[in-house]
Amino acid sequence: MVIPMTRHTLSWMALFTALALPGVALAHHAMEKDGMWVDHAGMTLYTFDKDAGGKSMCNGDCAKNWPPLMVKKEDEAPKDKWTHVTRDDGSMQWAYDGKPLYTFIKDKKAGDMTGDGVKDVWHVAKP
């Protein structure tokens, strides 16, 4: 018996194949790529050493240079090591293993890691 392949079936097959690629773990808000966390645009995610107790210490001008990975209403609920932290303005930010996550304004394209080691307090986020 031959089952005809529709465009819809092929689209689902392509999606599942992409999700099964080695080296890429996907969450709705971020994904693991080459041993580090990136957002959906492939931009590197960072942690900040001054964050403590599941609270972001990067607000105001800091957050302009280090935009937080914000929780969107369509995001899945946190699970495993993923959590939400409440920012000073009441908005919600994603955290991994208790560490709030950020991008860096000077990273211009996917894969850039120019923020790693800045002032010895910013680091690439890793699983």
Contacts in CASP RR format, 6 or more apart in sequence:
PFRMAT RR
TARGET T0000
AUTHOR 0000-0000-0000
METHOD contacts of the structure
MODEL  1
MVIPMTRHTLSWMALFTALALPGVALAHHAMEKDGMWVDHAGMTLYTFDK
DAGGKSMCNGDCAKNWPPLMVKKEDEAPKDKWTHVTRDDGSMQWAYDGKP
LYTFIKDKKAGDMTGDGVKDVWHVAKP
18 24 0 8 1.000
19 26 0 8 1.000
23 32 0 8 1.000
23 33 0 8 1.000
23 34 0 8 1.000
23 35 0 8 1.000
24 31 0 8 1.000
24 32 0 8 1.000
24 33 0 8 1.000
25 31 0 8 1.000
25 32 0 8 1.000
25 127 0 8 1.000
26 32 0 8 1.000
27 76 0 8 1.000
27 82 0 8 1.000
28 74 0 8 1.000
28 75 0 8 1.000
28 76 0 8 1.000
29 39 0 8 1.000
29 40 0 8 1.000
29 69 0 8 1.000
29 71 0 8 1.000
29 72 0 8 1.000
29 75 0 8 1.000
29 76 0 8 1.000
29 82 0 8 1.000
29 94 0 8 1.000
30 37 0 8 1.000
30 38 0 8 1.000
30 39 0 8 1.000
30 40 0 8 1.000
30 45 0 8 1.000
30 69 0 8 1.000
30 94 0 8 1.000
30 96 0 8 1.000
30 101 0 8 1.000
31 37 0 8 1.000
31 38 0 8 1.000
31 40 0 8 1.000
31 42 0 8 1.000
32 38 0 8 1.000
32 127 0 8 1.000
33 42 0 8 1.000
35 126 0 8 1.000
35 127 0 8 1.000
36 44 0 8 1.000
36 45 0 8 1.000
36 113 0 8 1.000
36 124 0 8 1.000
36 125 0 8 1.000
36 126 0 8 1.000
36 127 0 8 1.000
37 44 0 8 1.000
37 45 0 8 1.000
37 96 0 8 1.000
37 101 0 8 1.000
37 124 0 8 1.000
37 125 0 8 1.000
37 126 0 8 1.000
37 127 0 8 1.000
38 44 0 8 1.000
38 45 0 8 1.000
38 110 0 8 1.000
38 111 0 8 1.000
39 45 0 8 1.000
39 69 0 8 1.000
39 103 0 8 1.000
41 110 0 8 1.000
42 110 0 8 1.000
42 111 0 8 1.000
43 103 0 8 1.000
43 107 0 8 1.000
43 110 0 8 1.000
43 111 0 8 1.000
43 112 0 8 1.000
44 103 0 8 1.000
44 104 0 8 1.000
44 107 0 8 1.000
44 111 0 8 1.000
44 112 0 8 1.000
44 113 0 8 1.000
44 115 0 8 1.000
44 116 0 8 1.000
44 124 0 8 1.000
44 125 0 8 1.000
45 69 0 8 1.000
45 101 0 8 1.000
45 102 0 8 1.000
45 103 0 8 1.000
45 124 0 8 1.000
45 125 0 8 1.000
46 66 0 8 1.000
46 101 0 8 1.000
46 102 0 8 1.000
46 103 0 8 1.000
46 104 0 8 1.000
46 115 0 8 1.000
46 116 0 8 1.000
46 122 0 8 1.000
46 123 0 8 1.000
46 124 0 8 1.000
46 125 0 8 1.000
47 99 0 8 1.000
47 100 0 8 1.000
47 101 0 8 1.000
47 102 0 8 1.000
47 122 0 8 1.000
47 123 0 8 1.000
47 125 0 8 1.000
48 56 0 8 1.000
48 57 0 8 1.000
48 58 0 8 1.000
48 66 0 8 1.000
48 99 0 8 1.000
48 100 0 8 1.000
48 102 0 8 1.000
48 121 0 8 1.000
48 122 0 8 1.000
49 120 0 8 1.000
49 121 0 8 1.000
49 122 0 8 1.000
49 123 0 8 1.000
50 57 0 8 1.000
50 58 0 8 1.000
50 121 0 8 1.000
51 57 0 8 1.000
51 58 0 8 1.000
51 99 0 8 1.000
51 100 0 8 1.000
53 98 0 8 1.000
54 83 0 8 1.000
54 85 0 8 1.000
54 95 0 8 1.000
54 98 0 8 1.000
54 99 0 8 1.000
54 100 0 8 1.000
55 85 0 8 1.000
55 86 0 8 1.000
55 100 0 8 1.000
56 63 0 8 1.000
56 68 0 8 1.000
56 85 0 8 1.000
56 87 0 8 1.000
56 88 0 8 1.000
56 93 0 8 1.000
56 100 0 8 1.000
58 66 0 8 1.000
58 68 0 8 1.000
58 100 0 8 1.000
58 102 0 8 1.000
59 87 0 8 1.000
59 88 0 8 1.000
59 89 0 8 1.000
63 102 0 8 1.000
64 105 0 8 1.000
65 104 0 8 1.000
65 105 0 8 1.000
65 106 0 8 1.000
66 102 0 8 1.000
66 103 0 8 1.000
66 104 0 8 1.000
66 105 0 8 1.000
66 122 0 8 1.000
67 102 0 8 1.000
67 103 0 8 1.000
67 105 0 8 1.000
68 87 0 8 1.000
68 91 0 8 1.000
68 93 0 8 1.000
68 94 0 8 1.000
68 100 0 8 1.000
68 101 0 8 1.000
68 102 0 8 1.000
69 93 0 8 1.000
69 94 0 8 1.000
69 100 0 8 1.000
69 101 0 8 1.000
69 102 0 8 1.000
69 103 0 8 1.000
70 91 0 8 1.000
70 92 0 8 1.000
70 93 0 8 1.000
70 94 0 8 1.000
71 84 0 8 1.000
71 91 0 8 1.000
71 92 0 8 1.000
71 93 0 8 1.000
71 94 0 8 1.000
75 94 0 8 1.000
78 84 0 8 1.000
78 94 0 8 1.000
81 96 0 8 1.000
81 97 0 8 1.000
81 98 0 8 1.000
82 94 0 8 1.000
82 95 0 8 1.000
82 96 0 8 1.000
83 94 0 8 1.000
83 95 0 8 1.000
83 96 0 8 1.000
83 98 0 8 1.000
84 92 0 8 1.000
84 93 0 8 1.000
84 94 0 8 1.000
84 95 0 8 1.000
85 92 0 8 1.000
85 93 0 8 1.000
85 94 0 8 1.000
85 95 0 8 1.000
85 98 0 8 1.000
85 100 0 8 1.000
86 92 0 8 1.000
86 93 0 8 1.000
87 93 0 8 1.000
93 100 0 8 1.000
93 101 0 8 1.000
94 100 0 8 1.000
94 101 0 8 1.000
95 101 0 8 1.000
96 125 0 8 1.000
96 127 0 8 1.000
99 125 0 8 1.000
101 125 0 8 1.000
102 122 0 8 1.000
104 112 0 8 1.000
104 114 0 8 1.000
104 115 0 8 1.000
104 118 0 8 1.000
104 122 0 8 1.000
106 112 0 8 1.000
106 114 0 8 1.000
106 115 0 8 1.000
107 113 0 8 1.000
107 114 0 8 1.000
107 115 0 8 1.000
113 124 0 8 1.000
115 122 0 8 1.000
115 124 0 8 1.000
116 122 0 8 1.000
116 123 0 8 1.000
116 124 0 8 1.000
117 123 0 8 1.000
END
